Amino acid sequence: MREVIASHASQPRRQVSPGPLWTLRVLVSAQAVGLVVAASFAGQGVKGGEALAETHVMVGMVVHLIALFQIVAAVLVWRPGRGAGWPAVASLGLFLVGLGQHFTSEVLGAHVPTGLTLFGLVVAVLIWAWSPIASRLK
């Protein structure tokens, strides 16, 4: 039994490919910043600034585009990188919820809860991506 533990402990730790992981970290960070900016423009746009509401829409489009790239990066961390798979599913969820945001822009009763869902998903992926757990193999 001790030989098994000793031989297992002496093996070097293999880690997830750093390239896709760093790409995911940058993209999810950009998406988090974009969501904060979009939310601030939305709040100011509700007060009556039509130009700010248009800026909210534009930032939302950028966030949606980042979500597409984030899906690719998360899948690369998962499949060839042998990392966790749930961030890829969460990134797909971010994209789909963002799509829901686009189609519910006129209905605040649906737009606000989906926006909060976006924040929850992006915070979960952001915390995981920057934690030491992300670089470990699944």
N, C-alpha and C positions, 0 to 999 in steps of 0.2 A: 504494500500500500504506500509506504514512504517513497519507494522508487518511482511510482506513478506520479505522486505529487511533486517530487524533485524534478523529474524529467519534464513535467508540464510547466513548472515554474521557471525552468532554465530556457525554455523556448522564447524567442523574441516575440513581443506583441506585434501583431499585424494590425494595421490601421486602414481606415477608409481612405481612398484616393484623395489627396489634398486639393487637387485642382477643382473638381466638381463641388467639393464641400465649401471651399472658399468662394466659388461662384455663387453657390446657394446663400452663403452668409451675406454677401454683398447685395444680392437681389432681394432677399427678405428684409434686409435693413432699409434698402431703398423703398420697398413697398410700405414698410411701417412709417417711414418719414412721409411718403406720399399720402398715406391715409390720414395722418395728422394734419397735413397741409389741406387736403380736401375737406376734412371736417371743419377746419377753421374757416375756410371760404364758404362752406355751407351755412355755418352759423351767422356769418356776416351777410350772406346773401339773403337769409330769411328776414333780416332787418330792413331790407329794401334795396340793397345794392345789386342791380341787374348785372352789372359787369362782373361783380364778385361771384354771382351765381353761374355765369358763363365760365369763369375761371375754375369753379368747382367742377364743372362738367369736363373741362379740358384736363385737369389734374386727375380726375377719375379715369379718363381714357388712358393716360400714361400709366396709372396704377394697374389698369386692366392689362396693358401690354406687358408690363413687368411680370404680372402673374403668369402669362404664357411662358416667358423665359424661365420663370421660377419652376414651373412644372418640369421643364426639360432638365434643369439642374438637379432637381430633387429625384427624378427618375435615374439620372446618371449617378447620383450618390447611392441610390438603392440597388439598382441592377448590376452594372459592372463594378461599382464601387463597393458592393457588399455591405452597405450601411442599412439603417432602418428604413422600412418601407412606408411607415405612417406619414412622414413629411410629404411624400409624393401624393398621397391621398388627400392630405390637408391642403396642399398646394392646388390640387384639382378642385377641391371644395372652395378655395379662395377665388379661383377663376369663375366657377359656376355661381357663387354668391354674388360676385362682382357683376356677372351678367344679369342676375336678378336685380341688382341695384340699378342697372341701366334701364330695365323695363319697368321699374316701379318708381321712377324719378318723380312722377306727379302725385304719387300716393304716399304721403308721409307716414301713414300707419304701417306700411310695409317697408318703406325705404329706410327708416330709422332702425328698426330691428335687424334688418339685413346688414346695415352699417356696423352695428354693434357685433354681429356675428363675424364680420370681416376683422374687426379689431381683435376679437378673441382668438380666431384662427391664426392671425399674423403674429400675435404675441406668443402663442404656443410654439409655432415654428421658429420664431426668432430666439426664444429662450433655448430651445433644443439645439439650434444650429450653432450657437455660440458656447454651448456647454461642452465640457470634455467628453461627455457621453457620445456626442455626435461623431467623433473620430474613431470610435470603437466599432469593430465588426459586430454584426448582429449575431 
